[in-house]
Amino acid sequence: MPRFTIPVEQLPPPNADGNQVFRFRIKSEDGNTYSEYSSLYIIESKGQIYPLQVSASASLQANNIVVAWDTPSIYNIGSSAVGASVLHNHGTDWKVHDADIFINWYVSGSYQGWQYQGRSKDNNFFIQKIPNATKIIAYGQVATYPPTKKDMFKIFETPELNL
């Protein structure tokens, strides 16, 4: 049976459990004949869970909050990871991966809970400050589908920023 290998850098975001769900279809070389779709397969995406955590910063510029970090290239590390670490080979797109960004706003004397802000392919993200917020904490993780905050995907958490 043929074997196909997809580099981890080219995989889409895993689901919220850290798994890739996939199926395949075979077509003839001339493109005229197609097989049925295969059954669904589920595999743990070891190259997208438990990334090396990095430091990050958040700063206020005008009315925007700028969050910046370095994307890790080593995944599946730490005591909670199973198996060998996975080093990503990014080629010309050095350390470029989608990251989901969450913000915890401090308003009226308490934090409001983590809110999804969006996805970034860069190593920074701009967020418009909300009225009455006096502090924030930013959290970044490996992109997941759907975007769900989970510690197994954590890349960074910024120190508290006074606005």
C-alpha positions in Angstrom: 0.0 0.0 0.0 1.4 3.4 -0.9 2.4 5.7 1.9 2.0 9.5 1.8 3.7 11.9 4.2 2.4 15.4 4.8 4.9 17.8 6.5 3.5 19.1 9.8 3.9 22.7 8.6 1.3 22.0 5.8 -1.3 20.4 8.0 -4.5 22.4 8.7 -5.3 23.3 12.4 -6.1 20.3 14.5 -9.4 19.9 16.3 -9.9 21.0 19.9 -8.6 17.5 21.1 -5.3 17.9 19.2 -6.3 15.4 16.5 -6.3 15.5 12.8 -9.4 14.0 11.2 -8.9 13.1 7.5 -10.1 11.0 4.6 -8.8 10.5 1.2 -9.8 9.8 -2.4 -7.8 8.3 -5.2 -8.0 9.6 -8.8 -6.5 8.2 -12.0 -3.5 9.9 -13.6 -5.7 11.3 -16.4 -8.1 12.7 -13.7 -11.2 10.9 -15.2 -11.8 8.3 -12.6 -12.2 8.8 -8.9 -12.6 6.4 -6.0 -15.1 6.6 -3.2 -14.0 8.6 -0.2 -12.2 6.5 2.4 -13.5 6.1 6.0 -12.6 8.9 8.4 -9.3 8.4 10.2 -8.2 10.2 13.4 -4.6 10.6 14.4 -3.0 12.7 17.2 -1.2 15.6 15.7 2.0 15.4 17.8 3.6 18.2 15.8 0.9 20.7 16.8 0.4 20.0 20.5 2.4 21.1 23.6 4.6 23.7 21.8 7.6 25.2 23.4 6.3 28.2 25.3 7.8 31.5 24.5 7.8 35.0 26.0 5.5 37.6 24.6 4.8 41.3 25.1 1.7 43.5 24.9 1.9 47.2 24.5 -0.5 50.1 24.0 0.1 52.2 20.9 -2.6 54.9 20.3 -5.9 53.1 20.8 -4.5 49.7 19.7 -3.0 46.9 21.8 0.0 45.2 20.1 0.8 41.7 21.1 4.2 40.3 19.8 5.9 36.9 20.2 8.3 34.4 18.6 6.6 31.4 17.1 8.2 28.2 18.4 9.6 25.6 16.1 9.7 22.7 18.6 6.4 20.9 19.6 5.4 17.9 21.7 7.6 18.7 24.6 7.2 18.5 28.4 6.0 15.9 30.8 2.5 15.8 29.4 3.6 15.1 25.8 3.9 11.6 24.6 6.5 10.6 22.1 9.5 12.4 20.7 9.7 16.2 20.2 8.8 17.5 16.7 11.0 20.1 15.1 9.3 22.1 12.4 11.1 22.7 9.1 9.6 25.9 7.9 11.9 26.5 4.9 11.5 30.0 3.6 8.5 30.7 5.9 10.6 30.6 9.0 8.5 30.1 12.1 5.2 31.0 10.4 2.2 29.3 11.8 -1.4 30.4 12.5 -2.0 31.3 16.1 -5.3 31.9 17.8 -5.3 35.0 20.1 -7.5 35.4 23.2 -7.8 38.4 25.4 -9.0 38.7 29.0 -10.2 42.2 29.6 -10.2 43.8 33.1 -13.3 46.0 33.3 -15.1 47.4 36.4 -12.9 45.6 38.9 -12.8 42.1 37.5 -11.6 40.1 34.5 -14.3 39.3 32.0 -13.1 35.9 30.8 -11.1 34.9 27.7 -12.5 36.2 24.5 -11.4 35.0 21.0 -9.9 37.9 19.0 -8.8 36.3 15.8 -6.1 34.3 14.0 -2.6 35.6 13.1 -0.1 34.1 10.7 2.5 36.7 11.7 4.3 37.0 15.1 2.1 39.9 16.1 -1.5 40.9 16.5 -3.3 44.2 16.8 -6.4 44.6 18.9 -8.5 47.7 19.4 -8.9 48.7 23.0 -12.4 48.4 24.3 -13.9 51.3 26.4 -13.6 51.1 30.2 -10.9 48.4 30.1 -8.0 49.1 32.5 -5.9 46.0 32.1 -5.5 43.0 29.8 -3.8 39.6 29.6 -3.2 38.2 26.1 -3.0 34.4 25.4 -1.8 32.8 22.2 -2.0 29.2 21.1 -1.6 27.0 18.1 -4.6 27.5 15.8 -7.4 25.0 16.3 -10.7 24.3 14.6 -12.9 25.6 16.1 -10.9 28.2 18.1 -11.0 26.8 21.6 -8.6 27.9 24.4 -6.8 24.9 25.7 -3.4 24.6 27.6 -2.2 21.8 25.3 -1.9 24.4 22.5 -0.5 27.3 24.6 2.4 29.3 23.0 2.4 32.3 25.3 0.6 34.3 27.9 1.6 38.0 28.4 2.1 39.7 31.7 -0.8 41.9 32.8 -0.8 45.2 30.9 -2.2 48.4 32.4 -4.0 50.4 29.8 
